[in-house]
């Protein structure tokens, strides 16, 4: 299993005018081909009056599902150059659609390649990116006198407190980078003089700022 991968956070929309044609690039983080295709359908419907809605995506975090479409542009002038920009930026689980409103001036094959790849490059440069790393979720059970200390340690460690349940004891659900699991448990045990127990619940990829 991979430790992490670079992708986007949220949507990013950019646009540029080239020889009177408007190019609108929209990008998004997607998890799998189903989400990628739903995103493409959403943007294509939003700009249903456009001349072309070309797309490219890498749907998983291993690069196994690269797909692209020229959507009526000459073969090899749109989708493939767009996909190459995603690859050159090291992005995974990422989809981008470039919408073109034709302005009446033909760009030629070379001009189209530069226009579509340039639109994606500018969009990716503007988009918010994150390193998606494997995250561990752990329930830390402490007594009431140790709650403040546990919360202080989690904050200083950089762990996210997802929930706090007050029962006979207090159960704090904390999430942090998996590679720091042993460091977290050892550190909290020492900080609380052993007054804590741990229950590992799940692991998943979570975006961390780059």
Secondary structure, DSSP 8 states (H G I E B T S, - for coil): --SEEEEE-SEEEEEEEETTEEEEEEEEE-SSHHHHHHHHHHHHHHTTTSSEEEEEEE-SSSS--EEEE-TTS-TTSSHHHHHHHHHHTTB-SEEEEEEEE--S---HHHHHHHHHHHHHHHHHHHS-EEEEEEEEEEEEEE-GGGHHHHHHHHHHHT-EEEEEEESSSEEEEEEEEGGGHHHHHHHHHHHTTT--EEEEEEEEEEEEE-
